[in-house]
Amino acid sequence: MDFVSGKQTTRKGNDYVFVVVYRLSKMCILMPCKKTIKGQEATNMFFEQVWVHFGIPRSIISDMDTRFINAFWTTLWDKMDTKLKRSIAFHPQTEVVNRILVQLLRSNNHKHPKTLDENLIYIKHSYNKAVHTSTGKPPFETCFSYFMPSPLDVVDVQQGGVREDITGEALKADHFVEKIRQIHLQVQETLKKSQAKYTARHDQHRTNKS
C-alpha cells in the first residue's frame, strides 16, 4: 500500500490517493484522501473499503511513511496477527503495478484535475478489468474467479459518443456512459504503453546479461 499525490486539489478538497494492491491478483483499491491524513484515518479507510470486502490480510507491504510506522498502526496489526513488511528491497512486479497506477492517476488528473476523486471508481474498475501481464488474467478474475460485467460489455466501446437526438435525463445517462467509456479507453492505452515499456526494459536487461 502507498499514498500517491494527485498534484492538485479536487473540488472536494482531496489531493492524495490511498492505494492498496493485492500481491497475487494485482487487484487495486483506490481511495481519495488528503495529504494531511493521519494513521488512524488511513486505518478507518482500510477497514471501511478494503477489509469489509476482502477480510484481514496476513501481511502488508508498505514503505516507511509515518502513517505506516506509528504506534496505533503497528499495535493494531500486531493484535490482528498481520505481519508488517517494509518495501525497502526492490520488488519488480510491485514497482510495475505502482508505476502504472501512478501514470493512470496523473494522466486522469491532468485531464480532470478537479474531479480525480470522483473518477477513481471508474479508473479502478477499468484497471481491475484489464489483463495483467504477470497473471495473464484481469485482477478481478484472478481474485474472484469470474468475469466482471461492465456497462461497456453492452455498449460499443470504440464507437461511443453522445447522441444528439435526446435531452434531459436521457442525455445525462448518455454522458454518464460516455465518461466511463473515455476513462476505460484511457486506462487501456496507458496500460498498453506501460507494459510495452516494461517488456522492452526487461528484454534489454536480459540481452545485457547474456
Secondary structure, DSSP 8 states (H G I E B T S, - for coil): -EEEE-SS--TTS--EEEEEE-TTT--EEEEEE-TT--HHHHHHHHIIIIIHHH---SEEEE-S-GGGTSHHHHHHHHHTT-EEEETTS--HHHHHHHHHHHHHHHHHHHH-TTSHHHHHHHHHHHHHHS--TTTSS-HHHHHHSS----GGGSS-TTT----SS--HHHHHHHHHHHHHHHHHHHHHHHHHHHHHHHHHHHHHHHHHH-
